[in-house]
Amino acid sequence: MPEHSLDLALTVNGETVNERVDARTTLVDFLRDGLGLTGSHVGCEHGVCGACTVRVNGEIVRGCLMLAVQCDGAKVETIEGLSDSGEVADLQLAFEQRNALQCGFCTPGMVATAQDLLKRVAVPSREEIREHISGNYCRCTGYHAIVDAVEAVARARAEGMKP
Amino acid sequence: MKPAPFAYHKARSLEDAVAQLAAHKDARLLAGGQSLIATLNMRLSSPTLLIDINGIGGLDRIELKGDIVEIGALVRHAQAERSDVIARHAPLIARALPHIAHPAIRNRGTLGGSVAFADPAAELPACLLALGGEVEASGSKGKRTIKADDFFKGLFETALAPDEILTALRLSTAKADTRIGFAELARRHGDYAIVGLAASARADGKKLADVRLAYFGVGDIPLRPRKAEAALMQGSVEDAVAALDLAPNDDVQATAMTKRHLAGVLLRRVAKQLMEPLHA
């Protein structure tokens, strides 16, 4: 029989999580309200703003357009995990140095999306950077500083240096 | 907002999914979920049951079968973007994919889901129509194929019966004389198009034959302007633009008059692409 709530087993930032969730709970609400991982933000709730971007099985997804129950057996990584492991430390530093954030609401999603691009393309063009972050709204910076930060990190990583 | 409560069933097989669909009138299929979950969150839709088809094996393949490219319903946009088979044999799809939403959405969204959802402003339904492709569907009465020209019936409405599941898209492979064109206008890269146009044709000497134009974002379904197609086969782009008989409504993005103008702009751009061989 189809059920309204289900048992869920997954790993979040490397830790095993077993919870019972309502079928209607989105992944981002589960992470925030169920696990207290409030780094992933809830903006538009229909896939437009990108503030809820997280990684599921290594690929970035919209946390508002996946149900938590769909993540049974999955490996989920949030900005907390990406920060703690140091994977995006250089991006975070570059964002800070270049004022690529003001209010910070978009930043977790922006960093996760930028990291996704840099994993695929070593030194992307500014146009490629803009295209890859086109699904992440920032209402403060006007994007130039974000593109600068991502570009600087790409070059620094390619040269094996700090940005 | 948050979705209204619903039950969830992870389908074990195609038969299981069809049986659940037949047994529950208010059920919806969950594939990539990139349109469905947005509509649930906004409570534009409140099904009593979601049937998750993501666990069904064998629906995530891109296969070359003679001169047909078969794309399983669960093939994701990102998977198709990386596919050599799509790049070589279905170049119109390859050209359209980067315009579809954003990387995080293309990682989840499926080609089958986009066609079955039949959003009138979406790229893939128009591509399927421009290519004269087919949809394969399975239901309690068995399997059948539906031609793209007969598939789109109305706003978010298709020829699929309530207990049918789209299982694959079928497209003829591109040949040496195949020509394609694709262009869309959107306010932000990846947003739904204000107006878009997908096209295919066959080179016939210096002329074009079998021209199929499919506009999206200008009506309830992807639309073929037959008079413009005929004019383009006669060889005149300006006559084709003048023959456009689209009747879009005003929407949040643009007025009908703007859309009609932009449809002409796109036709000129796409006609230029149609004049160029695929592998110059």
Contacts between the chains, C-beta under 8 A, distances in Angstrom:
chain1	res1	chain2	res2	distance
A	2	B	7	3.8
A	2	B	8	6.1
A	2	B	9	3.9
A	2	B	20	7.4
A	2	B	24	7.9
A	2	B	49	5.3
A	3	B	7	5.9
A	3	B	8	6.7
A	4	B	5	5.9
A	4	B	6	7.4
A	4	B	7	5.2
A	4	B	8	7.6
A	6	B	8	6.3
A	22	B	5	7.1
A	23	B	5	7.6
A	23	B	6	5.9
A	23	B	7	6.2
A	23	B	8	3.6
A	23	B	50	6.9
A	24	B	2	6.8
A	24	B	3	4.3
A	24	B	4	7.1
A	24	B	5	5.5
A	24	B	6	5.8
A	24	B	40	7.5
A	26	B	2	7.7
A	26	B	3	7.7
A	26	B	37	7.1
A	26	B	41	7.2
A	29	B	2	7.2
A	45	B	1	6.5
A	45	B	2	7.9
A	45	B	38	7.8
A	45	B	41	4.6
A	45	B	42	7.5
A	46	B	38	3.8
A	46	B	41	5.7
A	46	B	42	5.9
A	47	B	34	6.2
A	47	B	37	7.9
A	47	B	38	5.2
A	47	B	101	7.5
A	47	B	105	6.0
A	50	B	102	7.0
A	50	B	104	6.7
A	53	B	104	5.4
A	59	B	78	7.4
A	59	B	107	4.5
A	60	B	103	6.4
A	60	B	104	4.4
A	60	B	107	6.3
A	61	B	104	5.4
A	61	B	107	5.7
A	61	B	108	5.4
A	62	B	34	7.4
A	62	B	104	5.3
A	62	B	105	6.3
A	62	B	108	7.3
A	64	B	37	7.3
A	64	B	38	7.9
A	64	B	41	6.5
A	65	B	33	5.8
A	65	B	34	5.3
A	65	B	37	4.6
A	65	B	38	6.2
A	65	B	105	7.2
A	65	B	108	6.7
A	66	B	33	6.5
A	66	B	37	7.1
A	66	B	108	6.8
A	67	B	8	7.3
A	67	B	30	7.8
A	67	B	33	7.3
A	67	B	37	6.9
A	67	B	50	7.8
A	69	B	8	5.4
A	69	B	52	7.9
A	70	B	30	7.8
A	70	B	33	7.5
A	70	B	52	6.6
A	70	B	54	6.9
A	113	B	103	7.1
A	113	B	104	6.8
A	116	B	103	6.5
A	116	B	104	7.9
A	117	B	103	7.8
A	130	B	189	7.7
A	131	B	98	7.8
A	131	B	189	5.8
A	132	B	103	5.9
A	134	B	102	5.8
A	134	B	188	6.2
A	134	B	189	4.3
A	134	B	190	5.0
A	135	B	101	6.7
A	135	B	102	2.5
A	135	B	103	6.8
A	135	B	104	6.0
A	135	B	105	6.6
A	135	B	190	5.7
A	136	B	102	7.7
